């Protein structure tokens, strides 16, 4: 009996691909999972007020959440190849719901930081669903399916700040976490019904899977280089978004949670860039576009500095930065997912662990820079992360071309 998760196969044996309804449901689940990582950012000033904590202490919540996510990518995502994905997805979503409830009820900042780490662990479900979507898609549609999933993740990140700002302003920051917990639990039941109970792709032990993942990272130079670039661009992204709420809540802006959340809509440029970049990637332009986007990313942080007192400069800088970050990420995913046709959870684990370790380092560095040197320090840190990505691309462009003859790395 064919389920919604089974690709339709015609008589000649060529898969028509994944049902569109399933792809969209998986995409929504990915977007909501990604959103859980970012709800806290526009709420940080109010959380600091609730616990009578400094901006630096409260900003650590962003870092602990991303560290939890990185741990999930490293230790949980490889399970996607060796266990039944449907069961794993449901367990992680239930963990996510429990962690969000704990966040809503946290009596103090230490408990909230522990809950944030657990939220990050549960959110790694996104990187179980993304390889699953790539696996059920036919070869001719895989790029479009992956682009749909990544666009949903981007939209989830984008709208998370706006929704959190609006809900936090109307109902308080604890209400946002409570609502997110209900949504995560609802999607756990939904995906339990629509995902097929497929067998594991690889019949090996967890230890062997971790060893194989490490072996992949050690022997695949294109994956390593793209992981470094991804980590650096997301580090710049983390440095900005972990601190901009403090900038906007202070002088001369004095924005509340709702206004800070609405400011996040400026990042819509990233969604536009993803669609354009996706088409360019299909045409084989990954390498030159990576250089162009990372160069624009460096420039965006130079433009960002006057944003400490000028909203217009800040908006222009965010538009360019988000286009650079999201476009580079899509190009990276296009390259690394083409390296193998099986056990893609290993690739997701290597690349996305690096990506979010970079994000955590960027958030921590940006928060420290804001505390020590103000907005100029944040711009310097973000620009430095992006510059390392650009230098990595420039140094290794020739090596990538040799490693992938006739293709883009």
C-alpha positions in Angstrom: 0.0 0.0 0.0 1.5 3.4 -1.0 1.7 6.0 1.7 2.0 9.7 1.3 5.8 9.4 1.8 6.3 6.9 -1.0 7.6 8.2 -4.3 5.4 7.3 -7.3 7.1 5.1 -9.8 6.0 4.8 -13.4 6.3 1.7 -15.6 9.8 2.5 -16.8 11.1 2.6 -13.3 12.0 6.3 -13.1 10.7 7.8 -9.9 8.3 10.7 -10.4 9.3 12.0 -7.0 7.9 13.0 -3.6 4.3 14.0 -3.4 4.0 17.8 -3.2 1.8 17.8 -0.1 4.4 15.8 1.8 7.2 18.1 0.7 5.2 21.2 1.9 4.4 19.5 5.3 8.0 18.6 5.8 9.0 22.2 4.8 6.6 23.7 7.4 8.0 21.3 10.0 11.5 22.4 9.2 10.6 26.1 9.3 8.9 25.7 12.7 11.8 23.7 14.1 14.3 26.4 13.0 12.1 29.1 14.4 12.4 27.5 17.9 16.1 28.4 17.9 15.4 32.1 17.4 12.3 33.1 19.3 14.5 34.2 22.2 16.4 36.9 20.3 13.9 39.8 20.3 12.9 38.8 23.8 16.3 39.1 25.4 15.8 42.6 26.8 12.6 41.6 28.6 14.2 38.3 29.8 17.1 40.4 31.2 14.5 42.6 32.9 12.6 39.7 34.4 15.7 38.1 35.9 17.5 41.4 36.7 20.4 40.2 34.6 22.8 42.1 32.3 22.6 42.0 28.5 25.8 39.9 28.4 24.4 37.3 30.8 21.1 37.0 29.0 22.7 37.0 25.5 24.4 33.7 26.5 20.9 32.1 25.9 21.5 32.4 22.2 24.8 30.7 22.5 23.6 27.8 24.7 20.7 27.2 22.3 23.0 27.0 19.3 25.5 24.8 21.3 22.6 22.4 22.0 21.7 22.4 18.3 25.4 21.7 17.4 25.4 18.8 19.8 22.2 17.5 18.2 23.8 17.7 14.8 26.9 15.9 15.9 25.3 13.2 18.0 21.7 12.8 17.0 21.5 13.6 13.2 23.7 10.6 12.3 20.9 8.4 13.7 18.8 9.4 10.7 20.6 6.9 8.5 20.5 3.9 10.9 17.1 4.1 12.7 13.5 4.5 11.6 13.3 8.2 10.8 9.6 8.6 11.7 10.2 7.4 15.2 13.3 9.6 15.6 11.5 12.7 14.3 8.6 12.2 16.8 10.9 11.7 19.7 12.9 14.8 18.9 9.7 16.9 18.5 8.5 15.7 21.9 11.8 16.6 23.5 11.5 20.0 21.8 8.1 20.5 23.3 9.3 19.6 26.8 12.2 21.9 26.6 10.0 24.8 25.5 7.7 24.2 28.4 10.6 24.3 30.7 11.7 27.6 29.1 8.3 29.1 29.7 8.3 28.0 33.4 12.0 28.7 34.1 12.3 30.4 37.6 15.7 31.8 36.9 18.3 32.4 34.2 20.3 29.2 34.9 17.3 27.0 34.3 16.4 28.9 31.2 20.0 28.4 29.8 19.6 24.6 30.4 16.2 24.6 28.7 17.7 26.6 25.8 20.4 23.8 25.3 17.6 21.2 25.2 15.6 23.3 22.8 18.7 23.3 20.5 19.0 19.5 20.8 15.4 19.0 19.8 15.6 21.4 16.9 18.2 19.2 15.3 15.1 17.4 13.9 15.3 19.9 11.0 18.4 18.1 9.8 16.7 14.7 10.0 13.8 16.0 7.9 16.0 17.7 5.2 18.0 14.6 4.2 14.8 12.6 4.4 13.2 15.0 1.8 16.3 14.8 -0.4 16.1 10.9 -0.2 12.4 10.6 -1.2 12.8 13.1 -4.0 13.7 11.9 -7.5 17.0 12.9 -9.0 15.5 15.4 -11.4 13.6 17.3 -8.6 16.1 17.0 -5.7 17.5 20.5 -6.1 14.0 22.0 -6.1 13.0 20.0 -3.1 16.1 20.9 -1.1 15.6 24.6 -2.1 12.0 24.4 -0.8 13.1 23.0 2.5 15.9 25.6 2.9 13.6 28.4 2.0 11.1 27.2 4.7 14.0 27.2 7.2 14.9 30.7 6.2 11.3 31.9 6.5 11.0 30.2 9.9 14.1 32.0 11.1 12.9 35.3 9.6 9.3 35.1 11.0 10.4 33.7 14.4 11.8 37.1 15.5 8.7 39.0 14.2 6.2 36.6 15.8 8.2 36.4 19.1 8.4 40.2 19.2 4.6 40.6 18.7 3.6 37.7 21.0 6.1 38.9 23.6 4.9 42.4 23.5 1.2 41.4 23.8 1.4 38.4 26.2 4.9 38.3 27.7 8.0 36.4 26.7 6.9 33.2 28.6 3.8 32.9 26.4 5.9 32.6 23.3 7.7 29.5 24.5 4.4 28.0 25.7 2.8 28.5 22.3 5.9 27.0 20.5 5.6 23.9 22.8 2.1 23.3 21.7 3.0 23.7 18.0 5.9 21.2 18.4 3.8 18.6 20.0 1.1 19.0 17.3 3.6 18.5 14.6 4.9 15.4 16.3 1.5 13.8 16.0 1.1 15.1 12.4 4.4 13.7 11.1 3.8 10.4 12.9 0.8 10.0 10.6 2.2 11.2 7.3 5.7 9.8 7.3 6.2 6.3 6.0 7.6 3.7 8.5 10.7 3.1 6.2 13.5 0.9 7.2 16.9 2.4 8.0 19.1 3.2 5.0 22.3 1.7 6.6 22.4 -1.4 8.8 25.3 -0.5 11.1 25.8 0.4 14.7 25.7 3.9 16.1 29.4 3.7 16.8 30.1 2.7 13.3 27.9 5.4 12.0 29.8 8.0 14.0 33.1 6.6 12.8 31.8 6.7 9.2 30.7 10.3 9.7 34.2 11.3 11.0 35.8 9.4 8.1 33.7 11.4 5.6 34.8 14.7 7.2 38.4 13.5 7.2 38.6 12.3 3.6 36.3 14.7 1.7 38.1 18.1 1.2 35.2 19.8 -0.6 32.9 19.1 2.4 35.6 20.5 4.8 36.1 23.7 2.8 32.4 24.3 2.5 31.9 23.6 6.2 34.5 26.2 7.1 32.8 28.8 4.8 29.4 28.0 6.2 30.7 28.2 9.8 32.2 31.7 9.1 29.2 33.2 7.4 26.8 31.9 10.0 29.2 33.2 12.7 28.8 36.7 11.2 25.0 36.2 11.2 25.1 35.1 14.8 27.2 38.1 15.9 24.6 40.5 14.4 21.4 38.9 15.5 22.5 38.1 19.0 23.1 41.8 19.7 20.9 43.9 17.5 18.0 43.6 20.0 20.1 45.4 22.6 21.1 48.1 20.0 17.5 48.7 19.0 16.2 48.7 22.6 18.7 51.4 23.6 19.4 55.0 22.5 18.6 56.4 20.0 16.0 53.8 18.9 14.2 52.7 22.2 12.2 50.0 20.4 10.0 47.6 22.3 9.7 43.8 21.6 7.1 44.3 18.8 9.2 46.8 16.9 12.3 44.7 17.3 10.4 41.7 15.9 9.1 43.7 13.0 12.7 44.8 12.2 13.6 41.2 11.5 11.3 41.4 8.4 14.2 43.2 6.8 15.8 39.8 6.4 13.2 38.9 3.7 16.0 39.7 1.3 17.5 36.4 2.2 14.5 34.5 1.0 14.6 36.4 -2.4 18.3 35.6 -2.6 17.7 31.9 -2.0 15.4 31.6 -5.0 17.7 33.4 -7.3 20.8 31.6 -6.0 19.0 28.3 -6.3 18.5 28.8 -10.0 22.1 29.9 -10.4 23.3 26.8 -8.5 21.4 24.6 -10.9 23.3 26.3 -13.7 26.6 25.5 -12.1 27.6 28.9 -10.8 28.3 27.8 -7.2 32.0 28.8 -7.1 32.0 32.4 -8.5 28.7 33.2 -6.6 30.3 32.1 -3.3 33.1 34.5 -3.8 30.7 37.3 -4.8 28.4 36.8 -1.9 31.1 36.5 0.8 32.7 39.7 -0.6 29.3 41.5 -0.3 29.1 40.1 3.3 32.4 41.8 4.2 31.1 45.0 2.8 27.8 44.8 4.7 29.6 45.0 8.0 31.4 48.2 7.0 28.1 49.7 6.0 26.6 48.4 9.3 28.7 50.6 11.6 26.8 53.9 11.0 23.7 51.9 11.9 24.3 52.6 15.6 22.6 55.9 15.0 21.1 55.6 11.5 18.2 53.2 10.8 18.7 53.6 7.0 22.3 52.4 7.1 21.3 49.5 9.4 18.5 48.4 7.0 20.8 48.5 4.0 23.5 46.5 5.8 21.0 43.8 7.0 19.6 43.4 3.5 23.1 42.8 2.1 24.3 40.6 5.0 21.2 38.3 4.9 21.5 37.9 1.2 25.1 37.0 1.5 24.6 34.5 4.4 21.5 32.7 3.1 22.8 32.6 -0.5 26.1 31.2 0.5 24.4 28.6 2.7 22.2 27.4 -0.2 25.3 27.2 -2.5 27.1 25.2 0.2 24.2 22.7 0.6 23.9 22.4 -3.2 27.6 21.3 -3.4 27.8 19.0 -0.4 24.5 17.1 -1.0 25.8 16.3 -4.5 28.8 14.4 -3.0 26.9 11.2 -2.3 23.5 9.6 -3.0 23.2 7.6 0.2 23.5 8.2 3.9 23.1 12.0 3.6 22.6 12.3 7.3 26.4 12.0 7.6 26.8 15.0 5.3 24.2 17.0 7.2 25.9 16.1 10.5 29.3 17.3 9.3 28.3 20.4 7.5 25.5 21.6 9.9 27.6 20.9 13.0 30.3 23.1 11.6 27.7 25.7 10.6 26.1 26.0 14.0 29.4 25.8 15.9 30.3 28.9 13.8 27.0 30.4 14.7 27.5 29.8 18.4 31.0 31.2 18.3 29.7 34.3 16.4 26.9 34.8 19.0 29.3 34.5 21.9 31.9 36.8 20.2 29.3 39.3 19.2 27.8 39.5 22.7 31.3 39.9 24.2 32.2 42.6 21.7 29.0 44.5 22.3 29.7 44.5 26.1 33.4 45.6 25.6 33.3 47.8 22.6 29.7 48.6 21.7 28.2 48.4 18.2 31.6 49.0 16.5 32.9 45.9 18.1 30.0 43.8 16.8 30.6 45.1 13.3 34.4 44.3 13.6 33.6 40.7 14.7 31.0 40.1 12.1 33.2 41.5 9.3 36.1 39.3 10.5 34.1 36.1 10.4 32.9 37.0 6.8 36.5 37.9 5.8 37.7 34.4 6.8 35.0 32.9 4.7 36.1 35.0 1.7 39.8 34.1 2.2 38.9 30.4 2.5 37.0 30.6 -0.8 39.9 32.5 -2.5 42.6 30.2 -1.2 40.8 27.0 -2.1 38.9 27.9 -5.3 41.6 26.3 -7.5 41.8 23.2 -5.3 38.0 22.8 -5.4 38.1 22.9 -9.2 40.7 20.1 -9.2 38.7 18.1 -6.7 35.5 18.2 -8.6 36.5 18.1 -12.3 33.8 19.8 -14.5 31.7 20.7 -11.4 31.4 23.4 -8.9 32.9 23.1 -5.3 
